Amino acid sequence: MIATTGATGHLGQLTVYALLDQGIAPQDIVALVRDPQKAASLSALGVQVRRADYTQPETLKTALEGVEKVLLVSSSDFADRVGQHRHVIEAAKQAGVKLLAYTSILRADTSRLSLAADHKATEELVRASGLTFVFLRNSWYMENYNPAQAVQHGAVAGSAGKGRVSAAARADYAAAAAAVLTQPGHDNAVYELGGDEAFTLTELAAEVQAQSGRPVTYQDMPQETYAQMLRGVGLPGVVADMLANSDVCLAQGDLYTESRDLSRLIGRPTTTLKEAVKAALA
């Protein structure tokens, strides 16, 4: 059996679908969720739905019974992300899981992103556990950008300067996760994942303008100004600060990769900027 945590979230759910596309029988897929009622659509497909809460270790031990491989989708809780991940890692070891794949961040061991510290610490926990692992070090998601909002305001805002980001669609990252969970030859591998064609936020704005027919420009601003803008539109301070910091690090190259690991794993080119903008505006 193959399990994925966070299976009602964007990436986790897409991974379940990708496993089904790989020909894995629904009954051999375990969707680990905090609220099983929110996974009715997965149950309807024949997927096993089990309650698993990162903050409640006893649920994790039960949920991982009989599971051979597990995808640990990183927690979105900034308060104690590493502690939550530790619970899953320990439960996986107790359950005899043979492979743990973890969604980390690009070059987690050297990245300057504030996000990277938790990912680096989690990778260290996984290595120390003795579990066979795969680190899926994801760059940015295409879905982090909102072309419709850019059209509405006539601008893409950020602090990324002329930096290039190797963003890819969530579905691409999910397909990569399904590949390492279903195919041999990935034991203790570390993959630096990103889109085939990196782009600047100026190029993003130009593509949105070209497809929408409305004027859209990139507005670059200092880190704190951008963070204040994000707070002003309702984002929590910790999230606003993280996004602004990520943009500054993007400008320095921390979200850029030429590895092509992602397209090799999924066996096709990654989603292009043009395709992503088209899908978002639709």
N, C-alpha and C positions, 0 to 999 in steps of 0.2 A: 504494500500500500504506500501511496505517496500523499503527504499532507502539506497543506500550505496554511500558514497563519494569516490573519487579517483577510480572510477569504470573502468578506463583504466589502472590503475596501477596493479602490480602483485597481491597484496592481495585483492584489491577491485574487480577485475575481477573474481578471484577465488571464492569470496563470492557470486557474482551474479550466477555463475555456481552452487555453493552449494545450493543456494535458489531454483534454478530450479530443482535440484536433490531431494530437499525436497518436491517437488510437487507444489510449488508456481507458479501460472499462470504467464506467461511472462508479461502480461499487468499490473500485480499487483507489478511488480518490477521496481524501478526507479533507473537508473544508472546516478549518478551525476558526470559530467565531465567538465573540463575546455574547451575542444575542442570536440564538438559532432562529428566532422568528423572522429576523431580517434576511435569512438565507433560504427562504421558501422557494425561490426560483432555482437554486442549486439542488435542493431536495427533489424538486419536480423532475430534474434531469437524472435522478438516481444516485447523485453524489451523497456520500456519507457526511452529515453535518454533526459536528461535535462542539460542545461548549468548551472554550479555552480562553482564559483571561490572563494576560501577562502578569497582572498584579496578584493573582491567586494561584500559587504553585500547585495546589492540590488538584485544580481543574486540568492543568497541563499534563500531569502524570497520567491521569485517566484518559485524556484525549489522545495521547500518543501511543497507547497500547496497540501493539501489532503493526505500527508504522515502521517502514523500512527506510524511507527517505523523507526529509522535511525541508520545506522552504521557510526560513525565518524572515518575514518581511519586517523591516525595521520599524520600531514603534514611532508614533508621532507625538509621544508625550515627552516634552523637553525637560520635565522635572526630574525623572529618574529613568531615562531610556536604558542606560547600561544595566541597572538593576533588573528591569523587566526582561531584558535580553538574557541576563544570567539565569533567570528562572526557566526560560525555555531551553537554554543550553543544558542545564542540569537535568531537567526532565527528559530531554532527548537522550542523554547519556544513561539515565536510569532505565529508560524504556528499550535500550539496545538499538537505537537508531543507527543505521549503517552509513548514512550520509546526511550532512546538514549543509544546505546552501543558505548563504546570508546575503541580503541586499545591502551592500555597503555603498561607499561613495568613491568616485574616481581618485586613485592614488591616496587612499585613506591614510597611509603611513607617513606621507610627506605633505599633504594638502594643508593650505593655510585657512581654509574655510572653518568657521566656528563649528559648523556641523560635523566636521571630520573627527573631532576629538572623541565623540561617543562611538563613532564607527571604528576608529583605531582601537579603542578600549575593548569593544565587542570582539573584534578580530583576535585580539590577544587572549580573550577568554575562550574563544572557540579553539584556538591552537592549544591552549593549556589543558583543555578538556580531554584531548586525545581523540576526539571525534574526527572521522574523515570529513573533510569540508570542501566547499567551493565558495570562494568569495566573488560575488557579482558586484563589482565596483561601478555603479551606475553614475553617468554624468547627469545633466539636467534633463527633465522631462519637457517635451514640446508643450505639454498641457500646462506648464507653469506660466505660459504666456497666454494672453487673452486678446486675440485679434478683434473680436466684436467690441470689446471695451475700448481698444485703440481707435477703432473707427468712430465710436461715439465721442471720444475726447479729442480726436485728431492727433494723438500722440502715443508713442511707447515711451514710458519713463523708466529711468534706471541710473545706475552708477557704474556701468560697465565700460564706458569709454569706447575704445576701438577693439576691445577684446573679442575673441571668437569663442563661441560655445558649441560643443559637440552634442547638442541636444538630440534626443530621439523620442519617438512615441512610446507611451507606456506599453502598448501592444508589442513593440519590438523587445523591450526589456522582459516582458512576460514570456515571449516566445523563447528567449535565451534561457530563462529559468526553467521552462519546460524541457528544453533540450538537455541541460545538464542533469536534470532529474530522471530522464528516460534513456539517455544514451551512455554507453561506457566511455571510459577514458578521461574522466574529469576529476579524479581523486586528488584532493589537495591542490587544486588549480586556483589561480588568481587571475581574473579577467578584468581588464580595463575597458569598460563598455561606453560607447558613445556613437553618435550618428556618423555616417560616412562623410558628410559634407558639413563642416562647421560654418557658422555665420555670425555676423555682428548684429547688434540690435538695430543699427542703422539699416542693415540689409533686411532684417525682419520688418521694420516699418515700411520700407520700400515695397516689399512683397504684399503686405496688407493693403497698401495704397493701390498697387497695381490690380489686385483682385477685387477690391471694394469700389474702386473708382472715386474714392474720397481722399482728400489730402490727409496724410499721416506722416509725421516726422518722429525722429528719435530725440528725446530731450534728456540730455545727460546732466546729472546734478551731483553735488557732493554727497557723500555717504549719509551724513546726518540729516541733510535736507530730504533725501529720498526716504529715509526711515520715518521722518516726521510726516511726510506725505502719506505713507502707508498707514501710519497710525490714524491719520485724519480720515481715511476711508474705512476705518473700523477694524483694522488688524490688531491683534494683541501686540503689546510692545516687544515681547520676546520674538515673535514671528517677524515683525517689521525689522528689528535689528538683524535677525538672521538673514533675511532676504537682502538687505542693504549690504551686509558684510559679504554675502555670496557674490553679489555683483562686483564689488571691489576686487575680490579674488578672481572672478571671471576675467576682469580686465588684465590680471597678472598671469593668466593662462591656466588657472587651476581647474577649469572645466573643459579643457581642450585635450583631445587625444587623437593620435593618428594610428592607433593600434589596429583598427578594423576587427577587433575581437567580436564585436556584436554582430556584424554582418556574416562573419564566418560561422558563428554559433547558430544563427537562424537560417543560414543557407540562402540568403537573398539580400539585396540592398536594403538599407534602413529607410524608413519613411523620410521623404525629402521635406524641406521647408515649404515648398510650394504645395505639396500634398497636405501637410499639416494645417496650413492656413486655409486651404480650400475646405477641409473637413470642419474646422472651427467656425468658419463663416457660414457654413451650411446649417 
